[in-house]
């Protein structure tokens, strides 16, 4: 396989997309934390807390959607390696006019779990939107970002607040 050029590991020397070869890397414990926010009306947030959203338990369904999404990340993102995840958690916290989502993905693998954590967060947020859209079309999914990662050659990283 051709070497990557231009600092992009997913491109070969001719600029074509490729899956990165991780065969020479050591399997290490890896962890990633991603966060997102769904902004909404105060009325929608109250309905979430009160359990009165017509489609059911939004937070429980969003949690399961996020976990399922993390497990299927390599099917959704073309050049992402399939990983055996050791754990995924998705926590949702309802505020006055928002839902904060935090997803944590962990594995012992040759490549990181940042995409799995970000996918979990994104799908949980999309599920909140889907289940509440009949009440509130003005919702926004914002602030989707990686907050921490650890493991692998590059070591630990965290977003400055």
C-alpha positions as CSV (number, residue, x, y, z in Angstrom):
1,X,0.0,0.0,0.0
2,X,1.2,3.5,-0.7
3,X,2.3,5.8,2.0
4,X,0.1,8.6,3.2
5,X,0.9,12.1,1.9
6,X,0.1,15.6,3.0
7,X,-0.5,14.7,6.6
8,X,-3.7,12.8,5.8
9,X,-3.4,9.2,6.9
10,X,-6.6,8.2,5.0
11,X,-5.1,9.2,1.6
12,X,-2.6,7.3,-0.4
13,X,0.2,8.9,-2.4
14,X,-2.2,9.5,-5.3
15,X,-4.8,11.1,-3.1
16,X,-7.2,8.2,-3.0
17,X,-9.1,7.2,0.1
18,X,-7.8,4.2,2.0
19,X,-8.3,2.5,5.3
20,X,-5.3,3.2,7.6
21,X,-3.1,0.1,8.3
22,X,-3.1,-0.4,12.1
23,X,-1.5,-3.8,11.9
24,X,1.8,-2.8,13.5
25,X,0.2,-0.9,16.4
26,X,-0.1,-2.5,19.8
27,X,-3.5,-3.1,21.3
28,X,-3.9,-0.7,24.3
29,X,-6.7,0.4,26.5
30,X,-8.4,3.3,24.8
31,X,-11.2,5.6,26.0
32,X,-13.0,8.6,24.5
33,X,-15.5,11.0,25.9
34,X,-17.8,13.1,23.6
35,X,-20.5,15.6,24.4
36,X,-23.4,17.2,22.7
37,X,-26.3,19.5,23.6
38,X,-29.9,19.5,22.2
39,X,-31.5,22.9,22.8
40,X,-35.2,23.1,23.0
41,X,-38.1,25.1,24.5
42,X,-38.6,25.1,28.3
43,X,-41.9,23.4,27.7
44,X,-40.3,20.5,25.8
45,X,-37.7,20.1,28.6
46,X,-40.5,20.0,31.2
47,X,-42.2,17.3,29.2
48,X,-39.0,15.2,29.1
49,X,-38.7,15.5,32.9
50,X,-42.3,14.8,33.5
51,X,-42.4,11.9,31.1
52,X,-45.3,13.3,29.1
53,X,-43.7,13.1,25.6
54,X,-46.2,11.2,23.4
55,X,-43.6,8.9,21.9
56,X,-42.5,7.5,25.3
57,X,-39.4,7.5,27.5
58,X,-37.2,9.8,25.3
59,X,-34.1,9.5,27.5
60,X,-34.1,5.7,27.7
61,X,-34.6,5.3,24.0
62,X,-31.9,7.9,23.2
63,X,-29.5,6.1,25.6
64,X,-30.1,2.8,23.7
65,X,-29.8,4.5,20.3
66,X,-26.4,6.0,21.3
67,X,-25.1,2.7,22.5
68,X,-26.3,1.0,19.3
69,X,-24.8,3.7,17.2
70,X,-21.4,3.3,18.9
71,X,-21.5,-0.4,18.1
72,X,-22.2,0.3,14.4
73,X,-19.9,3.2,13.8
74,X,-17.7,1.4,11.2
75,X,-20.9,0.7,9.2
76,X,-21.7,4.4,9.1
77,X,-18.3,6.0,8.6
78,X,-16.6,4.5,5.5
79,X,-12.9,4.4,6.6
80,X,-13.5,3.6,10.3
81,X,-12.2,0.3,11.6
82,X,-14.6,-2.1,13.3
83,X,-13.8,-2.3,17.0
84,X,-14.7,-4.7,19.7
85,X,-16.0,-2.2,22.3
86,X,-15.5,-3.2,26.0
87,X,-18.1,-0.6,27.2
88,X,-20.2,2.3,26.0
89,X,-22.2,4.6,28.3
90,X,-24.5,7.4,27.3
91,X,-25.8,9.8,30.0
92,X,-28.4,12.5,29.4
93,X,-29.1,15.4,31.7
94,X,-32.1,17.6,31.2
95,X,-31.7,21.3,31.9
96,X,-34.1,24.2,31.8
97,X,-34.2,24.3,28.0
98,X,-31.7,21.6,26.8
99,X,-30.5,18.1,27.1
100,X,-26.8,17.5,27.7
101,X,-25.4,14.2,26.4
102,X,-22.1,12.6,27.3
103,X,-21.0,9.3,25.7
104,X,-18.0,7.3,26.9
105,X,-16.6,4.5,24.7
106,X,-13.8,2.1,25.8
107,X,-11.9,-0.7,24.1
108,X,-8.6,-2.5,24.1
109,X,-7.6,-2.2,20.4
110,X,-5.1,-0.9,17.9
111,X,-7.0,2.3,17.1
112,X,-9.0,4.8,19.1
113,X,-12.7,5.1,19.9
114,X,-13.2,8.8,19.3
115,X,-15.6,8.1,16.4
116,X,-17.6,5.6,18.5
117,X,-18.1,8.2,21.3
118,X,-19.0,10.9,18.8
119,X,-21.4,8.6,17.0
120,X,-23.0,7.6,20.2
121,X,-23.5,11.3,21.2
122,X,-24.8,12.2,17.8
123,X,-27.4,9.4,17.6
124,X,-28.6,10.0,21.1
125,X,-29.1,13.7,20.2
126,X,-30.9,12.8,16.9
127,X,-33.2,10.4,18.8
128,X,-34.1,13.2,21.3
129,X,-34.9,15.4,18.3
130,X,-36.9,12.7,16.6
131,X,-39.0,11.8,19.6
132,X,-39.7,15.5,20.5
133,X,-40.0,17.1,17.1
134,X,-43.8,17.0,17.1
135,X,-43.7,19.3,20.2
136,X,-40.8,21.5,19.2
137,X,-39.5,22.0,15.7
138,X,-37.1,24.7,16.9
139,X,-34.7,22.3,18.6
140,X,-31.0,22.4,17.7
141,X,-28.2,19.9,18.1
142,X,-25.1,21.8,19.0
143,X,-21.7,21.5,20.6
144,X,-20.9,18.0,19.4
145,X,-17.3,17.5,20.3
146,X,-14.6,15.2,21.6
147,X,-13.8,16.1,25.1
148,X,-11.2,13.5,26.1
149,X,-9.3,10.6,24.7
150,X,-6.7,8.3,26.2
151,X,-4.5,5.4,25.0
152,X,-2.5,4.7,22.0
153,X,0.7,6.3,20.7
154,X,-0.6,9.8,21.0
155,X,-1.5,9.3,24.7
156,X,-4.0,11.4,26.5
157,X,-5.7,14.6,25.3
158,X,-8.5,16.7,26.8
159,X,-10.3,19.8,25.6
160,X,-9.6,23.0,27.5
161,X,-12.7,24.5,29.0
